[in-house]
Amino acid sequence: MSAPTFWDDQEAAQKVVSGLSATQAVLKPLNELLELKGDAEAYLELAAEDPEEAAAMADDLGKSIATLEKKTDAMELRQVMSAPEDRCDAFVSIQAGEGGTDAADWAAMLMRMYQRWAEREGYKVELVESSEAEEAGIRSATLLVKGDHPFGYLKGESGQHRLIRISPFDGAGRRQTSFAAIDVTPDLGDQISVDVDYAADVREDTMRAGGAGGQHVNKTESAIRLTHLPTGTVVQCQSQRSQHQNRAHARQMLESKLYQMQVEAQEAENAARRGEKSKIGFGGETIRNYVLHPDRFAKDTRTGHRETNPDAVIDGDLQRFIDAYLRWSIGE
């Protein structure tokens, strides 16, 4: 990177920078673990030589060991994400399901939940597209989460999420069950190639982008929707100002979804061969329940992990669910 001609080829340079970032993402926490380990060993030596001084440092050592355990656990979970796509950025698609206005509101709550989780964990988030509901909430939306292994962490979120609460849209104050589906796919970029015949297999529709308006938004048909005819897969992008940019982004999304479908089909085939239940995909069986009335908890139906503060979970405190899924996925 210090070579004078390094940036002459922008594309090649970006690949090197990305490679460096990926390497540093492994080396930095590993070096931190080694440093913490060294601190603990130094304390043990001090304890043998000067018990009184060691007693005075006991609280600091306890905190250091707790940090060491936490970082070691995170490093071990990181090793679970060994598939090529795990290091990719992630498209998170939210779709309101059964439940009318409550479901649309629930979909909007889920979108905010993932945005808040990403902020907590230091990821960047872009809103690729969204479709507002008639009364409240959204019918659908897609987020792009960028950073260190976002797909590896979020892939277990795919599936149906159920909310049980007293409906704020019901004048009688009755309990309402709402559903929304999450679909997480990797943004493959140029790391993994998927062959798509755009001329024969993909229908392209253009439309005006939704939003608050302005001098450009809503005045040109810049939004793009692509439909993959053989599979019925539909993607849409309206986040960019130009139709060309939205088309390129939509193609990335489509190829990512098709790749993920191939991976899940292979997983299902392997599971069937072993006589196991295959991974739950988009929609279908509920993977997590969020109960706000009469009890209050959030529980994952696969791992059994349960939190007694559902408000905090909906506010983005998701990491314990994500960690539990990663451990469950390797049979711990």
SULGI-V833316 format. One record per residue. N is the residue number from 1. RES is the residue in three letters. SS is DSSP state (2 for helix, 1 for strand, 0 for the rest). PHI is phi in whole degrees, 0 to 359 (none if undefined). D_FIRST is the distance of its C-alpha to the first C-alpha in whole Angstrom. Layout:
N&RES&SS&PHI&D_FIRST  N&RES&SS&PHI&D_FIRST
This chain:
1&MET&0&none&0  2&SER&0&277&4  3&ALA&0&294&5  4&PRO&0&301&8  5&THR&0&264&9  6&PHE&2&303&6  7&TRP&2&270&8  8&ASP&2&296&11  9&ASP&0&253&12  10&GLN&2&300&12  11&GLU&2&295&13  12&ALA&2&295&11  13&ALA&2&296&8  14&GLN&2&297&10  15&LYS&2&296&11  16&VAL&2&294&8  17&VAL&2&298&8  18&SER&2&296&12  19&GLY&2&297&11  20&LEU&2&297&10  21&SER&2&298&13  22&ALA&2&296&15  23&THR&2&292&14  24&GLN&2&294&15  25&ALA&2&296&18  26&VAL&2&271&19  27&LEU&2&290&18  28&LYS&2&299&19  29&PRO&2&295&23  30&LEU&2&294&23  31&ASN&2&295&22  32&GLU&2&296&25  33&LEU&2&297&27  34&LEU&2&297&27  35&GLU&2&294&28  36&LEU&2&296&31  37&LYS&2&298&32  38&GLY&2&297&32  39&ASP&2&297&34  40&ALA&2&295&36  41&GLU&2&295&37  42&ALA&2&296&37  43&TYR&2&295&40  44&LEU&2&298&42  45&GLU&2&295&42  46&LEU&2&295&43  47&ALA&2&299&46  48&ALA&2&288&47  49&GLU&2&270&47  50&ASP&0&218&48  51&PRO&2&302&50  52&GLU&2&294&50  53&GLU&2&294&47  54&ALA&2&296&46  55&ALA&2&297&48  56&ALA&2&293&47  57&MET&0&261&43  58&ALA&2&299&44  59&ASP&2&297&43  60&ASP&2&298&40  61&LEU&2&294&40  62&GLY&2&301&41  63&LYS&2&295&38  64&SER&2&296&36  65&ILE&2&293&37  66&ALA&2&298&37  67&THR&2&294&34  68&LEU&2&299&33  69&GLU&2&297&35  70&LYS&2&296&34  71&LYS&2&290&30  72&THR&2&295&31  73&ASP&2&298&33  74&ALA&2&296&30  75&MET&2&294&28  76&GLU&2&296&31  77&LEU&2&295&31  78&ARG&2&300&27  79&GLN&0&291&28  80&VAL&0&294&30  81&MET&0&272&28  82&SER&0&257&27  83&ALA&0&291&27  84&PRO&2&304&24  85&GLU&2&283&26  86&ASP&2&299&26  87&ARG&2&276&22  88&CYS&0&285&23  89&ASP&1&296&24  90&ALA&1&232&27  91&PHE&1&271&30  92&VAL&1&246&33  93&SER&1&259&36  94&ILE&1&244&40  95&GLN&1&227&43  96&ALA&1&294&46  97&GLY&0&245&49  98&GLU&0&289&53  99&GLY&0&133&54  100&GLY&2&59&54  101&THR&2&298&53  102&ASP&2&299&52  103&ALA&2&292&50  104&ALA&2&295&48  105&ASP&2&294&48  106&TRP&2&296&47  107&ALA&2&299&44  108&ALA&2&294&43  109&MET&2&296&43  110&LEU&2&294&41  111&MET&2&301&38  112&ARG&2&295&38  113&MET&2&301&38  114&TYR&2&288&35  115&GLN&2&296&33  116&ARG&2&292&34  117&TRP&2&300&33  118&ALA&2&299&30  119&GLU&2&298&30  120&ARG&2&300&31  121&GLU&2&267&28  122&GLY&0&83&25  123&TYR&0&268&25  124&LYS&1&265&25  125&VAL&1&232&28  126&GLU&1&240&29  127&LEU&1&272&32  128&VAL&1&282&32  129&GLU&1&199&36  130&SER&1&206&39  131&SER&1&231&43  132&GLU&1&285&45  133&ALA&0&277&48  134&GLU&0&292&52  135&GLU&0&260&53  136&ALA&0&201&50  137&GLY&0&77&47  138&ILE&1&228&45  139&ARG&1&276&46  140&SER&1&200&42  141&ALA&1&196&38  142&THR&1&226&35  143&LEU&1&253&32  144&LEU&1&246&28  145&VAL&1&257&27  146&LYS&1&243&23  147&GLY&0&153&21  148&ASP&0&266&21  149&HIS&0&56&23  150&PRO&2&296&26  151&PHE&2&292&28  152&GLY&2&302&28  153&TYR&2&280&30  154&LEU&2&266&32  155&LYS&2&300&33  156&GLY&2&284&36  157&GLU&2&276&37  158&SER&0&294&38  159&GLY&1&139&42  160&GLN&1&265&45  161&HIS&1&245&45  162&ARG&1&243&49  163&LEU&1&245&50  164&ILE&1&238&53  165&ARG&1&200&55  166&ILE&1&283&57  167&SER&0&291&57  168&PRO&0&285&56  169&PHE&0&256&57  170&ASP&0&250&61  171&GLY&0&298&63  172&ALA&0&276&65  173&GLY&0&68&62  174&ARG&0&274&62  175&ARG&1&284&60  176&GLN&1&232&57  177&THR&1&253&55  178&SER&1&236&52  179&PHE&1&233&49  180&ALA&1&213&46  181&ALA&1&250&43  182&ILE&1&247&40  183&ASP&1&231&37  184&VAL&1&250&34  185&THR&1&229&31  186&PRO&1&281&28  187&ASP&1&275&26  188&LEU&0&290&24  189&GLY&0&56&22  190&ASP&0&251&21  191&GLN&0&282&21  192&ILE&0&226&24  193&SER&0&259&27  194&VAL&0&230&30  195&ASP&0&277&32  196&VAL&0&229&35  197&ASP&0&271&37  198&TYR&2&293&37  199&ALA&2&289&40  200&ALA&2&263&42  201&ASP&2&252&41  202&VAL&1&235&40  203&ARG&1&263&42  204&GLU&1&248&40  205&ASP&1&239&42  206&THR&1&248&41  207&MET&1&202&43  208&ARG&0&283&42  209&ALA&0&290&40  210&GLY&0&280&42  211&GLY&0&149&41  212&ALA&0&280&43  213&GLY&0&94&43  214&GLY&0&133&41  215&GLN&0&284&41  216&HIS&0&238&39  217&VAL&0&300&39  218&ASN&0&76&43  219&LYS&0&258&43  220&THR&0&231&41  221&GLU&0&275&41  222&SER&0&268&37  223&ALA&1&287&38  224&ILE&1&236&37  225&ARG&1&237&39  226&LEU&1&246&38  227&THR&1&239&41  228&HIS&1&276&40  229&LEU&0&298&44  230&PRO&0&297&44  231&THR&0&250&43  232&GLY&0&77&44  233&THR&1&289&41  234&VAL&1&237&40  235&VAL&1&228&37  236&GLN&1&215&37  237&CYS&1&222&34  238&GLN&0&221&35  239&SER&0&280&32  240&GLN&0&263&31  241&ARG&0&283&33  242&SER&0&254&33  243&GLN&2&297&34  244&HIS&2&298&31  245&GLN&2&294&29  246&ASN&2&295&32  247&ARG&2&297&32  248&ALA&2&298&29  249&HIS&2&292&29  250&ALA&2&296&32  251&ARG&2&294&31  252&GLN&2&301&28  253&MET&2&296&31  254&LEU&2&296&33  255&GLU&2&297&31  256&SER&2&295&30  257&LYS&2&295&34  258&LEU&2&294&35  259&TYR&2&297&32  260&GLN&2&296&34  261&MET&2&298&37  262&GLN&2&296&37  263&VAL&2&298&35  264&GLU&2&292&38  265&ALA&2&296&41  266&GLN&2&292&39  267&GLU&2&298&40  268&ALA&2&295&43  269&GLU&2&295&44  270&ASN&2&294&43  271&ALA&2&295&45  272&ALA&2&297&48  273&ARG&2&294&48  274&ARG&2&270&48  275&GLY&0&76&50  276&GLU&0&252&48  277&LYS&0&280&48  278&SER&0&282&44  279&LYS&0&299&42  280&ILE&0&285&43  281&GLY&0&258&41  282&PHE&0&297&42  283&GLY&0&70&45  284&GLY&0&66&48  285&GLU&0&293&49  286&THR&1&291&48  287&ILE&1&258&45  288&ARG&1&208&45  289&ASN&1&247&48  290&TYR&1&241&48  291&VAL&1&250&52  292&LEU&0&250&53  293&HIS&0&197&57  294&PRO&0&280&59  295&ASP&0&279&57  296&ARG&0&224&53  297&PHE&1&193&50  298&ALA&1&232&47  299&LYS&1&220&47  300&ASP&1&272&45  301&THR&0&285&48  302&ARG&0&272&45  303&THR&0&270&44  304&GLY&0&82&47  305&HIS&0&295&45  306&ARG&1&226&47  307&GLU&1&238&46  308&THR&0&267&49  309&ASN&0&240&47  310&PRO&2&295&47  311&ASP&2&298&46  312&ALA&2&295&43  313&VAL&2&297&42  314&ILE&2&295&42  315&ASP&0&273&40  316&GLY&0&111&37  317&ASP&0&277&38  318&LEU&0&256&37  319&GLN&2&300&35  320&ARG&2&293&38  321&PHE&2&293&39  322&ILE&2&295&35  323&ASP&2&298&35  324&ALA&2&297&39  325&TYR&2&294&38  326&LEU&2&298&35  327&ARG&2&294&37  328&TRP&2&298&40  329&SER&2&292&38  330&ILE&0&253&38  331&GLY&0&81&41  332&GLU&0&287&41
